[in-house]
Amino acid sequence: MNHTEAKVVDPSTRQIVPLGTSGELMIRGYCVMQEYWNDPDKTLECISKDRWYKTGDIASLDKYGYCRIEGRIKDMIIRGGENIYPAEIEQFLHTHPKVHDVQVVGVRDERMGEEVCVCIKMKEGQDCTAEEIKAYCKGQIAHFKIPRYVTFVQDYPLTINGKVQKTKLRAEMEKSLGV
């Protein structure tokens, strides 16, 4: 967009990441709001002093300047210091022939901080086991992204607009897993 700048930064250091690397998308330009109405604290949280807006989106930029949105910062799982983006695991598991839909959330873990939990809706008439899902992942995605917990669900908690409520799903999974 004309008169709009974009950059992708490491969420913890705010340093620009190399092209093709995931980080937080930040934008600046006339199309970006100036502040939150009567909320200076929220404004400071989301808009830097030099007017960069922290979108909360995980994205990467390619060498042509195209931006690929990969997920949300608040959905990111931090397992033993590794950043795991649920959308990446979801996209991979959608390639499994028995999987109809999948959502990935991080659940609490005393030792690792968080662990990967996948919640899978199977295709009608299909059966699957947690071991089968983990075996499907082995050698295809990084070992630390292979889910520790695999659950099979009939539905997900949804907003009125039909979006999955990941915070509710996370809470449900932590309760059912006893973590």
KAFENGI-V451007 format. One record per residue. PSI is psi in whole degrees, -180 to 180 (NA if undefined). Layout:
# KAFENGI-V451007
PSI
PSI
This chain:
# KAFENGI-V451007
140
143
23
132
150
147
157
126
158
125
-29
-36
-17
18
143
135
159
156
140
-5
141
146
-169
132
130
141
157
138
-180
-22
-7
135
157
-35
166
133
120
31
76
-31
-45
-37
-46
-31
-35
-19
123
167
-33
23
15
129
125
104
-26
0
141
127
170
151
138
179
-14
-1
6
139
135
116
128
-9
-164
143
-44
-18
-13
138
131
106
109
34
-7
133
125
126
114
-38
-35
-44
-39
-47
-41
-47
-21
-16
-10
131
-19
-10
128
-48
155
142
140
131
159
134
152
144
129
-43
-44
-7
-60
156
155
129
122
138
113
134
124
156
151
132
1
146
150
159
162
-40
-38
-41
-45
-39
-36
-35
-33
126
-7
-34
162
143
-35
-10
-10
128
137
-37
132
120
150
126
161
-33
172
153
129
154
175
-24
-1
9
143
131
92
-32
-41
-41
-44
-47
-42
-43
-43
-39
-48
-30
-13
34
NA
